Structures are given as structure tokens and as C-alpha cells.
Amino acid sequence: MRWNPDPPYSMRNAAGSVVGLHVELVALTLERIGCRPIWVELPWARALVELQAGRLDILPGALRRPERESYAFWVEQHVTVPNRLYVAAARQPGLSSVRRLRDLPAMRLGVQLGVVYGPEYAERLGDAAFRASLTQTSSRQSLWQMLDRGRVDGVLASEASARWELAELGLADRILPTGVVLSSEAAQVMFSRRSVDVALVQRYREAAEQLEANGTLARIAVRYLGR
């Protein structure tokens, strides 16, 4: 299973253990079907390649997209955290009426390699001019620093990740969310079609549904998301 420093979804605690919302949910679900995770640290874009090749079995936190159907099975997590545009505090008031990417003025946007933030973002990737406006890195922390230094004009990120990371970096007052929401759909867990059979995926799905029904999923979400 893939993990990467991506609080509150996956991270190391003070004792060096891998923890986080996705980590705990997947580990508990696997435990119910008699399995245990082996953690592999990978950036997102590389994790997609490894899953497609069958060298990675499980990749949580993905938005379902047509181009991923050929190499992945899917299980819903039912934890919804919007992806949103973040900008420097001084710029936020000027964007107060904007709700869509296509309505933004020309901006240099910082994004993570391989991440699809929602349907509109996926559609805009077909526009060469939009792609040219993107600064892509594997590290979101570096994107926050680039935004703070004016090297990009905005960063796309999960609300939960942004809240956590901006507080840790001391940037919560200098970088603020806008009304531009890229996606409010729930992330899902991807399973490699090359290395995981459909019967195991179904067992995992049933175990995940049990954790939702008995309130375990909600309790974990409250602990990491504060709601």
C-alpha cells in the first residue's frame, strides 16, 4: 500500500509509525479480511505507475476517472473533502465572485504531478494554454512556499491537507482558500487489476461497508478532519 507525507491522510508520527486517515481506514479494513498492509513510500505520480504495473496493490485517496478504469478496481471510502484553489491573502478579495477554474484571470497554478483535482480540471487539461500555466511538482509543501514567495499565483489542494500544512508552515494567515471548488466527490481506494483479484476486492468492499455501518469510519474521520 502506498503512503507519502500527506497529512492528515498519511504521515509519520513522533514514534516513526505511519498513521493518518487513509492509513487507519485501509489497515482496519484489511484486518477484517485477514490481511495487513506493507507500506511503500511513493509520490502520487509514481504510485499510479506502480499500481498499473502491479508492483503496488493498493492506492487510497483517488478520484475515479475513465482513464484509470483499465488498470484499477475501485472501492468507495465515503469521506468527502473538497479540492479548492488557494491564493495569497492579498489576492483573495479580488476573486470573491469566482467559482470556476475557467472564470479565473490568467494565473500560474501550482499542482502535484499526476493528481486530477476534479472533472473541470481534467477537462481543462485538454487545453494547451492551461497546461502551460501549470507548475507541477511531487511535493505540495514546496508549492505552498512557491505561492508565499510569489513564484505561482495559486495552488490546488485538498481542504484538509491545506489546513494541516499551512498551520505547520506558519502560512495560515498568508495563504487563504477561495470559492473555487474543483471537486466535492468522495475519494476512493484503487486496487491493481494486475495483482489483486476481484474476489478480494469484494471482500474488502464488504468489510469497508461494515466499518461505515458501525460508525468506525465516522469516528476516524472526526479525529483527523475535525468533523
N, C-alpha and C positions, 0 to 999 in steps of 0.2 A: 504494500500500500504506500502511496506517495504522501509525503508530508514536506512542508517547506516553511520557513519562518513567515507566518501569515496570520498574526493574531486578529481575532480571537479563535480562528478556525483551527490552526495548528501552530505549535511553538514549543520551545523547551522551557520548563520551569526552573526554579532555582536549584533543584536537585539534578537537573540534566535530563529529566524524563520528558518524552514527547507527550504533550497534552493539547487540549483545545476542543472546540465544539465538534468539529468533524471527526477528530481523533477519537473522542469519547463515544460518540454515537456509533461509529463504524465498529470500534472494538467491542462494545456491548452487544451489538447485533451479531457479530461474528461469534462471540462467546456462546450465544444462544444456539448456534448451529454446530458447535464443537470445533470452531476454528480460532486461530489467533493471528493478528497482523504481524508482519515483518516490515518495519519501517524503512523506506528508501527516500532519502532527501533529494529532491529534484525540483528545478524551476518548472513552471507550468508548461511552457512550450516543449521542453524535453520530455515531460511526463506524458504528454499526448503522443509523442513519437514512440515512447517505450510501451505504452498501452496498445497502440496499433500493432506493434511488432510482437506483442505477447510476452515481453520481458517484465511488464508491470501488470498486475492483476486488477487492482482497484484504484480508482481516482475519484475521490469525492469532490463536491463543490462545483460541478459543471452545469452549465446551461445546455439544454438539449437543442441540438442543431442538426439539420438534414445531412450535412457533410460528415457527421460523426456516427451516423447510423450504421454504416458499413462495417465498422470495427468495434462497436460497443453495444452491450446490453445496458439497460437503464433501470434504476430503482429510485423512486421519488423519496425525498427527505422531509418534505413539508415544513421546511424552515425558510421563510421568505425574508430576505434583506435586500432592499433596493440598491442598485448601482446608480451613482449620481456623479454629476460634474462638480468639482471643487475648484475654487479660484482664490486669488489673493483677496484679503478683506476689502481693500480699496476698490476692487473691481466689482464686488458682489452687487452693490446697489444698482449699477448700470445694467445688470442682467435680470433684474427682479421680475420682468414680464416674460422672460424667455422660458419655454418649457420643452422645446425640441432641439436636437442637435442641428437640424437643418436651418433653424432660425437664428443660430448664433452668428455674430460677426466673425470675420476671419480670425482664427485663433490657432496657436500652436498647442496641440494637445499631447499630454504625456499618457502613455498606455503601457500595459505589460504585454510582452511578447506572447502571442498565441491566445490571449484572452478575448472572448467575444462577450461584450457587455450587455447585449440585448438585440432585439430584432432590427431596430433602426440603425444601430451601429453596424450590424452585419450588412445591412443594405448599403450603407454609406461606403463600406469598404470597396464596393464596385466602382467608386468614383476616384479616378487617379489623383485629382487635386486634393481630395480629402485624405487619401493615403499619404500624400506628400506632406501634409500638415502634421502628421503624427511623429512623435518621438517615442520609440519603443525600447524598453529595457526589461530585463528579467526581475529587477528589484523595484518595488513600489516605494521603498524608503528613499531611494535616490531620486525618484520622481518628485516626492514632496520637497526635497531640498532644492531641486531644479526650479520648482514653482516658486519657492520662497526667494530664490535668487533672480527670478525673472527670466530664466532660460526657457521656460514654457509658460503658456498663459492659463492652462487648466490641466487638471488631472482627473481621469475617470477611475472610480473606486467604489467598492462596497461601503455602505454607510458604517457598518460595524468595524471594518478594518480601518477606515479613516478615523473614526472616533478614537480608537485604541492607539493608533500610530501617531496621530497628531498630538495627542496628550503626552505620549512618551518622548516625542521630539521637541516638545515645548512650542509647538506651532499652532495650537488650537485657537489662539486669538488672531493669528495672522493669515490662516487659510480656512475658508468657510465654505459650506455647501451652497449650491444654487438650487433653483427649482427644476433644473434639467434632470429628469429621471430616465435612465436608459432601460431599465428593466425592473419589474416587481415580481417576476416569476420565481418560484422556488428552485433552488439548486438541486441537482440530483447526483446520484452515485453512478459512475461509469464502471463497467466490468469489461475486460478484454474478451472479445469473441474468440481470440486465438488460444487463450489459456484458461478460460473459465467456462464450464458447460452450463447450459440453460437451466438444468435441474438445480444446481447450486444457487444460481441467481434467484430462482423461485423460492427456495428455502430462505434465502436472505430477505427477500421481499416480505414473506410471511412473518419472519422474526421482527423486521422493522415495523410492520403494522401492529404487532403486539406491543412494542415499546411505545408506539404512539397511543394506542388504546388505553394502556395502563398509566399514562401520564408521565412516563420517564422522559420522553422526548421534550415535552414542555418544560419539565424541571431543569433539564440540562440547558435548554435554550435560555431560560431566565437567568441561569447562573452566568452564562457567557455574554448574553446580549442585554441583560437587564430588563427583559420584558417577557 
